[in-house]
Amino acid sequence: MSKLKTPTKRNKLTAIFGTGAILLITGISLWLYTNSIIQTHEQLLSNSNLTLEEKWRYEGSLQWWKTARITTYDPIAVTLITIGLVAILYTILYAIVQPQ
């Protein structure tokens, strides 16, 4: 009977580890994406060839992205990264603590 439970536990641990890795990658990707958008807007604003309307549009977009990053994207990214790390650490610690 114990042999039947072992593969099931391994499958569950593999699923938890995989989910944690996906959440971790998603959180990091979200954080990097928002930062790259903001950096792109800042670089475009430093371009002196922009018309006044284009400059206003990029400034407005930059302000929106900065606000959205602080209020929405960073908290979501931090939450995803934290949950992913906890899931990965749980599987590692469970594998270390459990006798073979």
Secondary structure, DSSP 4 states (H G I P E B T S, - for coil): -HHHHHHHHHHHHHHHHHHHHHHHHHHHHHHHHHHHHHHHHHHHHT-TT--HHHHHHHHHHHHHHHHHIIIIIHHHHHHHHHHHHHHHHHHHHHHHHS--
